[in-house]
Amino acid sequence: MADFTLINESSLSLLKRRTETLITRLSKSKNIKVYMENMSRPDIDEYFLKIASVVSERATCQRHHMGAVAAKDKHILATGSTEHRPASLIV
């Protein structure tokens, strides 16, 4: 179960105040501090490899499930995966 709950039942200003209160309470929580200290962030190469792995799950080729990520300056330009091509279309 959640330690904290944020319910939006009213105006945006009330939601903002409740959010600020929740953030204050979370920052004082020992559990969240331990969680944040133990959380590891993958480096950029590992991040892109994980994305390519997920993209490969969309591959339609029966023999090879491959995914690719094209990136430049740490920004993803495109993703893609292998597709099934009927033998009649292969030139």
Residue frames as a rotation matrix with the C-alpha (Angstrom) as fourth column:
MET 1
0.574 0.819 0.000 0.00
0.819 -0.574 0.000 0.00
0.000 0.000 -1.000 0.00
ALA 2
0.101 -0.495 0.863 1.02
0.413 -0.769 -0.489 3.57
0.905 0.406 0.127 -0.56
ASP 3
-0.450 -0.337 -0.827 2.54
0.893 -0.193 -0.407 5.54
-0.022 -0.921 0.388 2.27
PHE 4
-0.659 0.217 -0.720 1.12
-0.048 -0.968 -0.248 8.77
-0.750 -0.129 0.648 0.86
THR 5
-0.181 0.666 0.723 -1.94
0.959 0.283 -0.021 9.56
-0.219 0.690 -0.690 -1.25
LEU 6
-0.845 -0.038 -0.534 -2.63
-0.056 -0.986 0.159 12.67
-0.532 0.165 0.831 -3.32
ILE 7
-0.205 0.869 0.450 -6.25
0.909 0.339 -0.241 13.23
-0.362 0.360 -0.860 -4.32
ASN 8
-0.995 -0.086 -0.040 -7.28
0.059 -0.891 0.449 15.92
-0.074 0.445 0.893 -6.80
GLU 9
-0.305 0.952 -0.020 -10.88
0.938 0.297 -0.176 16.90
-0.161 -0.073 -0.984 -5.99
SER 10
0.521 0.498 -0.693 -10.82
0.528 -0.826 -0.197 20.64
-0.670 -0.263 -0.694 -6.39
SER 11
0.966 -0.099 -0.238 -8.95
-0.223 -0.783 -0.580 23.56
-0.129 0.614 -0.779 -7.91
LEU 12
0.570 -0.821 -0.023 -5.48
0.360 0.275 -0.892 23.66
0.739 0.500 0.452 -9.40
SER 13
0.005 -0.574 0.819 -4.24
-0.604 -0.654 -0.455 25.90
0.797 -0.492 -0.350 -6.58
LEU 14
0.573 0.244 0.782 -5.41
-0.795 0.397 0.458 23.37
-0.199 -0.884 0.422 -3.96
LEU 15
0.964 -0.265 -0.015 -3.72
0.244 0.906 -0.346 20.57
0.105 0.330 0.938 -5.90
LYS 16
0.274 -0.907 0.319 -0.51
0.003 -0.331 -0.944 22.61
0.962 0.259 -0.088 -5.98
ARG 17
0.100 -0.193 0.976 -0.62
-0.927 -0.373 0.021 23.16
0.360 -0.907 -0.216 -2.20
ARG 18
0.824 0.262 0.502 -1.29
-0.452 0.838 0.304 19.47
-0.342 -0.478 0.809 -1.58
THR 19
0.807 -0.585 -0.079 1.54
0.316 0.542 -0.779 18.50
0.498 0.604 0.622 -3.91
GLU 20
0.053 -0.802 0.594 3.95
-0.409 -0.561 -0.720 20.82
0.911 -0.205 -0.358 -2.09
THR 21
0.339 0.150 0.929 2.86
-0.939 0.119 0.323 19.34
-0.062 -0.982 0.181 1.24
LEU 22
0.987 0.054 0.151 3.39
-0.041 0.995 -0.090 15.82
-0.155 0.083 0.984 -0.07
ILE 23
0.504 -0.862 0.051 6.85
0.183 0.048 -0.982 16.68
0.844 0.504 0.182 -1.39
THR 24
0.008 -0.465 0.885 7.76
-0.813 -0.519 -0.265 18.15
0.583 -0.717 -0.382 2.00
ARG 25
0.610 0.293 0.736 6.56
-0.711 0.613 0.344 15.01
-0.351 -0.733 0.583 3.77
LEU 26
0.964 -0.264 -0.041 8.42
0.201 0.819 -0.537 12.78
0.175 0.509 0.843 1.30
SER 27
0.289 -0.917 0.276 11.66
-0.197 -0.339 -0.920 14.71
0.937 0.212 -0.279 1.73
LYS 28
-0.031 -0.246 0.969 11.46
-0.982 -0.173 -0.076 14.03
0.186 -0.954 -0.236 5.49
SER 29
0.881 0.445 0.159 10.74
-0.463 0.880 0.107 10.31
-0.092 -0.168 0.981 5.01
LYS 30
-0.031 -0.924 0.380 13.67
-0.681 0.298 0.669 8.00
-0.732 -0.238 -0.639 5.77
ASN 31
0.224 0.185 0.957 12.32
0.346 0.903 -0.255 5.33
-0.911 0.388 0.139 3.40
ILE 32
0.966 0.181 0.184 12.44
0.233 -0.308 -0.922 7.58
-0.110 0.934 -0.340 0.35
LYS 33
0.544 -0.834 -0.087 15.98
-0.822 -0.551 0.144 8.72
-0.168 -0.007 -0.986 1.17
VAL 34
-0.157 -0.573 0.805 17.20
-0.326 0.799 0.505 5.12
-0.932 -0.183 -0.312 1.39
TYR 35
0.528 0.438 0.727 15.39
0.522 0.508 -0.685 4.28
-0.670 0.741 0.040 -1.88
MET 36
0.986 -0.130 -0.108 16.94
-0.168 -0.689 -0.705 7.23
0.017 0.713 -0.701 -3.70
GLU 37
0.228 -0.962 0.152 20.43
-0.866 -0.128 0.484 6.39
-0.446 -0.242 -0.862 -2.41
ASN 38
-0.233 -0.294 0.927 20.15
-0.056 0.956 0.289 2.78
-0.971 0.016 -0.240 -3.61
MET 39
0.782 0.586 0.212 18.66
0.204 0.081 -0.976 3.67
-0.589 0.806 -0.056 -6.99
SER 40
-0.363 -0.931 0.033 21.22
0.286 -0.077 0.955 3.36
-0.887 0.356 0.295 -9.78
ARG 41
0.594 0.496 -0.634 20.94
-0.398 -0.504 -0.767 5.23
-0.699 0.707 -0.102 -13.04
PRO 42
0.475 -0.438 0.763 22.11
0.703 0.711 -0.029 3.39
-0.530 0.550 0.646 -16.16
ASP 43
-0.479 -0.647 -0.593 24.72
0.024 -0.685 0.728 5.07
-0.878 0.334 0.344 -18.32
ILE 44
0.019 0.563 -0.826 23.59
-0.781 -0.507 -0.364 6.31
-0.624 0.653 0.430 -21.74
ASP 45
-0.608 -0.296 -0.737 24.83
-0.731 0.571 0.374 3.23
0.310 0.766 -0.564 -23.63
GLU 46
-0.958 0.286 0.001 23.02
0.251 0.844 -0.473 0.84
-0.136 -0.453 -0.881 -21.32
TYR 47
-0.299 0.875 -0.381 19.89
-0.182 -0.444 -0.877 3.01
-0.937 -0.193 0.292 -21.59
PHE 48
-0.062 0.238 -0.969 19.92
-0.976 -0.216 0.010 2.85
-0.207 0.947 0.245 -25.41
LEU 49
-0.849 -0.284 -0.445 20.63
-0.386 0.909 0.156 -0.91
0.360 0.304 -0.882 -25.36
LYS 50
-0.765 0.636 0.099 17.62
0.257 0.444 -0.859 -1.49
-0.590 -0.632 -0.503 -23.11
ILE 51
0.005 0.767 -0.641 15.43
-0.575 -0.523 -0.629 0.54
-0.818 0.372 0.439 -25.48
ALA 52
-0.364 -0.210 -0.907 16.73
-0.910 0.287 0.299 -1.49
0.198 0.935 -0.295 -28.45
SER 53
-1.000 0.001 -0.006 15.89
0.003 0.961 -0.278 -4.68
0.005 -0.278 -0.961 -26.57
VAL 54
-0.351 0.934 -0.066 12.30
0.099 -0.033 -0.995 -3.53
-0.931 -0.356 -0.081 -26.02
VAL 55
0.033 0.314 -0.949 12.01
-0.875 -0.450 -0.179 -2.40
-0.483 0.836 0.260 -29.67
SER 56
-0.795 -0.413 -0.445 13.16
-0.585 0.717 0.379 -5.88
0.162 0.562 -0.811 -30.77
GLU 57
-0.727 0.587 0.357 10.04
0.157 0.648 -0.745 -7.33
-0.669 -0.485 -0.563 -29.15
ARG 58
0.241 0.835 -0.495 8.03
-0.381 -0.388 -0.839 -5.67
-0.893 0.390 0.225 -31.95
ALA 59
-0.640 -0.572 -0.513 10.01
-0.692 0.141 0.707 -7.44
-0.332 0.808 -0.486 -34.69
THR 60
0.476 0.879 0.009 7.90
-0.742 0.407 -0.532 -9.46
-0.471 0.247 0.847 -37.10
CYS 61
-0.026 -0.576 -0.817 10.72
-0.819 0.481 -0.313 -11.57
0.574 0.661 -0.484 -38.59
GLN 62
0.883 0.445 -0.148 10.34
-0.316 0.798 0.513 -15.23
0.347 -0.406 0.845 -37.60
ARG 63
0.521 -0.749 -0.409 14.08
0.610 0.662 -0.435 -15.96
0.597 -0.023 0.802 -37.41
HIS 64
-0.561 -0.815 -0.147 15.62
0.739 -0.413 -0.533 -12.80
0.374 -0.407 0.833 -35.97
HIS 65
0.707 0.698 -0.115 14.15
0.664 -0.599 0.447 -10.41
0.243 -0.393 -0.887 -33.46
MET 66
-0.418 -0.903 -0.097 16.39
0.905 -0.404 -0.132 -7.35
0.080 -0.143 0.986 -33.67
GLY 67
0.782 0.598 -0.173 15.87
0.615 -0.786 0.062 -3.80
-0.099 -0.155 -0.983 -32.50
ALA 68
-0.284 -0.886 0.367 17.86
0.897 -0.381 -0.226 -0.69
0.340 0.265 0.903 -33.27
VAL 69
0.680 0.367 -0.635 18.17
0.567 -0.812 0.138 2.81
-0.465 -0.454 -0.760 -31.86
ALA 70
-0.001 -0.648 0.762 19.65
0.811 -0.447 -0.379 5.64
0.586 0.617 0.526 -33.93
ALA 71
0.754 0.205 -0.624 20.95
0.601 -0.598 0.530 8.38
-0.264 -0.775 -0.574 -31.64
LYS 72
0.000 -0.762 0.648 23.01
0.641 -0.497 -0.585 11.53
0.767 0.415 0.489 -31.92
ASP 73
-0.627 -0.345 0.698 24.29
-0.236 -0.770 -0.593 13.67
0.743 -0.536 0.401 -29.05
LYS 74
-0.981 0.181 -0.066 22.42
0.143 0.453 -0.880 11.48
-0.130 -0.873 -0.471 -26.53
HIS 75
-0.252 0.941 -0.228 19.07
-0.705 -0.340 -0.623 12.06
-0.663 0.004 0.748 -28.29
ILE 76
-0.393 0.202 0.897 17.11
0.425 0.905 -0.017 9.28
-0.815 0.375 -0.442 -29.98
LEU 77
-0.705 0.101 -0.702 16.50
-0.606 -0.601 0.521 10.01
-0.369 0.793 0.485 -33.66
ALA 78
0.148 0.739 -0.657 14.68
-0.886 0.394 0.243 6.81
0.438 0.546 0.714 -34.59
THR 79
-0.375 -0.202 0.905 13.99
-0.578 0.814 -0.058 3.24
-0.725 -0.544 -0.422 -33.55
GLY 80
0.190 0.461 -0.867 13.30
-0.953 0.300 -0.049 0.21
0.237 0.835 0.496 -35.69
SER 81
-0.068 -0.160 0.985 13.06
-0.489 0.866 0.107 -3.55
-0.870 -0.474 -0.137 -35.77
THR 82
-0.946 -0.319 -0.054 13.36
-0.218 0.506 0.834 -6.35
-0.239 0.801 -0.548 -38.30
GLU 83
0.017 0.985 -0.173 10.33
-0.843 -0.078 -0.532 -7.07
-0.538 0.155 0.829 -40.47
HIS 84
-0.161 0.063 0.985 9.09
0.286 0.958 -0.014 -10.23
-0.945 0.279 -0.172 -42.11
ARG 85
-0.186 0.074 -0.980 9.44
-0.870 -0.475 0.130 -10.07
-0.456 0.877 0.153 -45.90
PRO 86
0.713 0.452 0.537 7.78
-0.143 0.843 -0.519 -12.74
-0.687 0.293 0.665 -48.00
ALA 87
-0.175 -0.848 0.500 10.28
0.391 0.406 0.826 -14.55
-0.904 0.340 0.260 -50.26
SER 88
0.261 0.343 0.902 8.44
0.962 -0.015 -0.273 -13.24
-0.080 0.939 -0.334 -53.34
LEU 89
0.985 0.155 0.073 9.40
0.160 -0.985 -0.066 -9.66
0.062 0.076 -0.995 -52.40
ILE 90
0.407 -0.907 -0.110 13.11
0.022 -0.111 0.994 -10.29
-0.913 -0.407 -0.025 -51.86
VAL 91
0.965 -0.095 -0.245 15.10
-0.261 -0.227 -0.938 -9.04
0.034 0.969 -0.243 -54.81
